[in-house]
């Protein structure tokens, strides 16, 4: 069993590593997924991690209650990925 994929009811899947939503049975989607992993190997960050870091940075920089707003929208999986990055 592949623990890196979260399978959805509609036949698609979400990769826990790169965050890509795709159809595992589609050759085009498999190639796109492999490409995303090659990009990550070269040092890029997944989009969810980039957005989390950016929103947290803005909330801290402007100190306008943004951190409290972030607590409502945070995804624990993305937080863990940001810590690892």
N, C-alpha and C positions, 0 to 999 in steps of 0.2 A: 504494500500500500504506500502511496506517495503522500507523505505528510506535509509537503510543501504546497499542495494545492487544496483549496477549499472548494468543494464541488457544490454548485448551486442546483436548485430544483429544475431550472429550465435547460439543463444540459451544459451549461457553461461552467467555468471555474475561475477562481481568483488565486493568483500566485502569492504566497505569503512572503516571498523574497523580493520580488520586483513590484508587486501590487497590480499587475496587469490582469484585466478581465478578458478572457478569451474562450474560444471553443476548442477543447483539447483534440477533438477529432478532425479539425480542419488543418490541412497542410500549411495553408497561408498563415493561420494563427500560430501554429507550432514554430514556423520560421520567425515570425515577429517576436514570439516569446523568447526564442533562442537569441535573437538579436538584442533584446532588452538585457538578457543576462550577460552577453558579451560587453555591452556598454557599462554595466555595473562592475564587471571585472576590471575594466579600464579606469575605474575610479568615480564614476557618476553616482549620484544618490537617487533612490526611487522618488517619484513625484510626491508621494505622501509624506515622506521624510523631509523633502525640501520645503513643502508647504507648511509643515509643522514647525520647522526651525525658523522659517521666515515669520510666521504669525507670532511665535513666541518672542522672537527678537523685537518685533514691532511693539508688542504688548509691554515688554520690559523697557524699551527705549522711551516710550511716550507716557508710561505710568498713568494711564487714564482709565483704569479698571479693566483693561484688556485681559489680564490674567484671569480674573473672575469669569469673564465671558468665555475664555478658552476652556475652562473646566467643564463647561456644558457640552462642548463639541469634541473633546479629545477622544481619540481612539487608542486604547491601551496598546494595541499591536503596533501602531505607528510610533508611539512613545518608546517602546522597546527597541524598535529599529533605529530610532534616532540616537538612543544611548549607545548602541553597538557601533553606529557610524562614527 
